[in-house]
């Protein structure tokens, strides 16, 4: 949202603002585009047990929400 609104010019700028490593900020960026129901499931602890943050970082997450749901279902 910060990049889209012009508040931040890059992932590096966001990383500096949040005092985190730019690489880590870049790894987190795709998670900002998860389907709302998937975010809710993660926050409620209802994600598949085999689905870890490391697996999410390593995966190329699809942008389409139905494809994201199919991706999550692979770990159920």
Backbone bond lengths (Angstrom), bond angles and torsions (degrees), N, CA, C in turn:
res aa  C-N    CA-C-N  psi(-1)  N-CA   C-N-CA  omega(-1)  CA-C   N-CA-C  phi
1 X - - - 1.451 - - 1.528 109.78 -
2 X 1.324 116.19 -38.76 1.461 118.91 -178.83 1.525 111.42 -65.72
3 X 1.317 116.79 -37.93 1.466 119.85 178.78 1.529 109.61 -69.31
4 X 1.335 117.04 -44.83 1.467 121.12 -178.94 1.525 111.77 -62.48
5 X 1.319 116.90 -35.98 1.468 120.27 -177.81 1.530 112.64 -84.86
6 X 1.329 117.40 -10.69 1.456 120.45 -178.78 1.519 113.95 89.58
7 X 1.345 117.39 0.68 1.467 120.37 178.39 1.524 111.12 -67.09
8 X 1.326 116.27 -30.21 1.464 121.23 177.34 1.523 107.69 -130.71
9 X 1.316 115.75 144.25 1.463 119.63 -176.30 1.520 113.37 -93.67
10 X 1.341 117.00 -14.27 1.467 118.96 -176.04 1.527 110.40 -164.50
11 X 1.316 114.42 170.33 1.465 120.26 174.07 1.530 109.33 -62.94
12 X 1.316 116.38 -37.00 1.467 120.32 178.63 1.525 111.10 -61.03
13 X 1.325 116.49 -39.44 1.464 120.06 179.11 1.524 111.00 -65.83
14 X 1.326 116.44 -41.06 1.464 120.24 177.54 1.519 109.93 -64.55
15 X 1.335 116.87 -42.50 1.459 120.74 179.46 1.527 111.01 -60.70
16 X 1.320 117.03 -42.94 1.467 120.64 178.66 1.528 110.50 -64.10
17 X 1.322 116.90 -41.91 1.464 121.40 179.83 1.532 111.23 -63.71
18 X 1.333 116.63 -38.76 1.464 121.44 -178.20 1.526 112.85 -90.24
19 X 1.328 116.44 -2.28 1.467 123.19 -179.17 1.536 111.77 57.04
20 X 1.350 114.62 47.86 1.456 120.61 175.39 1.523 108.88 -128.75
21 X 1.304 115.50 164.36 1.466 122.14 180.00 1.537 109.48 -65.28
22 X 1.331 118.24 134.76 1.466 120.40 178.35 1.534 113.33 -59.02
23 X 1.307 117.38 -33.08 1.471 120.28 178.23 1.526 109.52 -64.74
24 X 1.327 116.55 -44.89 1.463 120.98 178.47 1.529 110.27 -63.14
25 X 1.318 117.14 -41.49 1.472 120.90 178.06 1.525 109.81 -60.56
26 X 1.313 116.69 -40.27 1.464 120.78 178.22 1.522 112.06 -66.19
27 X 1.316 116.44 -35.22 1.461 120.03 177.63 1.529 111.16 -68.85
28 X 1.314 116.90 -33.57 1.461 121.35 179.89 1.528 112.99 -75.26
29 X 1.309 117.20 -25.92 1.466 121.38 -172.63 1.534 113.56 -53.67
30 X 1.332 121.35 -46.42 1.471 119.43 -179.84 1.530 113.34 -61.20
31 X 1.320 116.90 -25.19 1.465 119.76 -179.80 1.531 111.55 -68.21
32 X 1.322 116.93 -19.36 1.462 120.97 177.93 1.525 111.72 -69.34
33 X 1.332 116.96 -13.54 1.456 121.36 -176.45 1.524 112.94 -110.34
34 X 1.342 116.23 16.03 1.468 119.69 177.32 1.529 110.37 -70.54
35 X 1.319 115.08 148.72 1.466 120.83 176.10 1.524 109.37 -56.98
36 X 1.310 117.88 140.03 1.470 121.00 -177.60 1.529 113.84 -54.59
37 X 1.321 118.02 -38.74 1.462 119.43 179.95 1.521 112.00 -68.03
38 X 1.337 117.08 -30.31 1.466 120.11 176.94 1.528 110.37 -72.00
39 X 1.316 116.55 -40.35 1.471 120.40 176.32 1.530 109.32 -60.59
40 X 1.315 116.56 -45.45 1.462 120.98 179.72 1.525 111.17 -60.96
41 X 1.325 116.85 -42.08 1.466 120.53 178.98 1.529 110.71 -62.07
42 X 1.325 116.77 -42.30 1.474 120.50 179.27 1.526 110.11 -64.34
43 X 1.324 116.68 -46.85 1.467 120.23 -178.42 1.524 112.17 -64.65
44 X 1.329 116.15 -29.82 1.466 120.88 178.01 1.526 112.45 -86.76
45 X 1.346 117.29 -2.53 1.459 121.20 -178.85 1.519 113.34 75.59
46 X 1.333 117.28 22.79 1.458 120.98 -178.39 1.525 112.99 -102.19
47 X 1.316 118.21 11.35 1.459 120.29 177.98 1.532 109.31 -70.35
48 X 1.333 117.46 158.40 1.464 119.19 177.07 1.534 110.75 -55.83
49 X 1.307 116.83 139.39 1.469 121.90 -176.25 1.525 112.36 -58.98
50 X 1.318 116.93 -32.95 1.473 120.69 -177.82 1.531 112.68 -82.23
51 X 1.312 117.50 -3.59 1.457 120.71 -178.55 1.525 109.00 -93.13
52 X 1.305 116.33 110.30 1.463 121.54 -177.99 1.532 109.80 -111.81
53 X 1.311 115.37 166.28 1.458 120.59 176.47 1.528 110.39 -60.71
54 X 1.314 116.61 -38.85 1.469 120.09 179.26 1.523 110.21 -61.56
55 X 1.336 117.33 -42.79 1.475 119.95 177.93 1.530 110.78 -63.35
56 X 1.321 116.32 -38.51 1.463 118.74 177.57 1.526 111.23 -65.20
57 X 1.325 117.27 -40.02 1.462 121.11 178.08 1.523 111.22 -62.66
58 X 1.324 116.61 -40.57 1.467 120.98 -176.22 1.524 112.84 -76.65
59 X 1.322 116.95 -22.71 1.462 120.81 -175.84 1.532 111.07 -82.38
60 X 1.298 114.27 153.55 1.455 120.17 168.42 1.520 105.60 -95.04
61 X 1.320 115.68 99.99 1.458 120.35 -175.59 1.522 110.21 -74.59
62 X 1.328 116.94 131.78 1.468 119.19 176.72 1.529 110.67 -68.72
63 X 1.317 116.07 153.47 1.457 119.92 178.43 1.520 112.04 -82.20
64 X 1.325 117.76 -28.80 1.466 120.64 -179.57 1.518 109.68 -75.17
65 X 1.324 115.41 131.93 1.464 120.44 -174.38 1.520 112.33 -63.56
66 X 1.337 118.84 -37.30 1.459 119.27 179.63 1.524 111.15 -66.64
67 X 1.331 116.92 -33.49 1.462 120.76 176.31 1.527 110.76 -71.42
68 X 1.327 117.26 -33.71 1.465 120.61 175.19 1.527 110.40 -63.69
69 X 1.328 116.21 -42.48 1.466 120.36 178.74 1.527 110.73 -61.77
70 X 1.332 116.83 -40.27 1.463 120.57 177.77 1.527 109.89 -65.57
71 X 1.317 117.66 -37.99 1.460 121.85 176.89 1.525 110.44 -61.21
72 X 1.339 117.02 -47.34 1.461 121.55 179.27 1.525 111.13 -62.48
73 X 1.324 116.16 -37.50 1.467 121.09 -178.34 1.531 112.03 -62.82
74 X 1.313 116.87 -26.91 1.479 120.08 178.20 1.519 112.27 -62.83
75 X 1.322 117.09 -21.80 1.464 121.18 -176.96 1.532 112.87 -99.31
76 X 1.306 117.02 -0.39 1.466 121.02 -178.49 1.514 111.73 -72.00
